Amino acid sequence: GKGQFDHFMLKEIHTQPTSLQKTLEGRLDPASGEIELDIETDLSEVDSVQLVGCGTSYHAALFGASLLNRCDVPARAIRASEYDLTTGSLTDNTLFIAVTQSGETADTLSALRQVNEEGVETLAVTNVVQSTAAREADEPVYIRAGPEIGVAATKTFSSQAAVLTLLSQHLSDIVDSGVPADNLDRLVSDMADLPDAVERVLQTSDAKRLAREYLDMNAYFFIGRGLGCSVAKEGALKFKEITYEHAEGFASGELKHGPLALVTDRTPVFAVCTDGSDKTVTNAKEAKTRGAPIVAICPSDHQIMDAADEHLYVPDRHPVCTNLLANVQLQLLSYYCATELDREIDKPRNLAKSVTVE
Ligand code: M6R
């Protein structure tokens, strides 16, 4: 049941310290600073990666692809519904990763089946043991998040991103790109502490108060760069699906190439500032000049604070962790906006938990 919570979504958001603990169990060793991912498939010949998924899982795929690229492993995230072998960059040495919580999404299965015909190595990063994707891929990599009842994916995004983080470091070792894994010592220790860090964000979040400040706006924009871009897109998807308000998420730098025409004092801009770069700050200021309220999701001392009207705090950790914590803040923001609007949070109109048609 929902226990003390009004909705499964809120329960699942609050379960993340535990679900992440399970995701990471036995896969990280902070003492030796090592990642021990239990994968049997021989990945020694892999020279590039394709990650495929839909919706939230596609955003996790984007997150994974950014990380792989950071360690110089060529990787692309592709929307499963757009997957097409003839336009893809699939080679014999491509590793194909289906990212799917349910393991039953038709578009994702269709891409997996096309690739299985080609005989390349396939993994399924999935939550459901013995799901179709788990059975049809060469090997399942379970995210161990536990059952997710709310239609809106929350804890499974965090666990997918965590598994893809481990996988990216694992691959960067194997592929031996010459570029060291992504600040591995800090990554391993910050990942080990991630469940506690999520708990602290949940306990101290200002998202509920903030949600009330920004009801009844025209649209909601979410911006970020790199890993923060996938978090911005995910933040907007969550927001639109449960509040029914218009929300868009995009790369910060794209704002001035079109969306800026929509920006007014009735379009709050949520800026995910989870890297040291000042570019998102410049982009947020462009919106502020047009009257948009700016909500910064960032560590306390980030330079965007000069331009921010409101702040959702995340600690300054390895970028993987800072971004996942920013995502938790955005989950809470969407949830509390949706409760203020009295939406059907666990079963938003027109949506299904598992989409089994193409
Ligand atoms: O089960 P899957 O991860 O394959 O589902 C893919 C999407 O339908 C799913 O992530 C959807 O976007 C979320 N429920 C939205 O919160």
Boltz pocket constraint, residues with backbone or C-beta under 6 A from the ligand:
constraints:
  - pocket:
      binder: B
      contacts: [[A, 54], [A, 55], [A, 56], [A, 57], [A, 58], [A, 99], [A, 100], [A, 101], [A, 102], [A, 103], [A, 104], [A, 105], [A, 108], [A, 150], [A, 151], [A, 152], [A, 153], [A, 154], [A, 238], [A, 241], [A, 352], [A, 353], [A, 354], [A, 355]]
      max_distance: 6.0
